[in-house]
Amino acid sequence: MLTPKQLKLFKFLKHYKTQNEIMPKFDEIKSFMNMKSKSGVYQMLGYLEWKGYIKRHPAHARAIQLLKEVA
């Protein structure tokens, strides 16, 4: 189960990927989520990955794979 912020981020990732065919940069995520630092973005993505909703590939920029769907 996702928190409201995690759900907002997941839906943003899905929508951005659909519209642009690539994942957003950390700065774009930070701006959309009204966060003050990139470390907050990194932490939120970490939670999504830990919960099994995404897979990140650390050696590649914008390399986030969506694994699950949300209702």
Beta strands, then each sheet from edge to edge (+ up, - down):
strand 1: 54-56
strand 2: 64-66
sheet 1: 1+ 2-
end
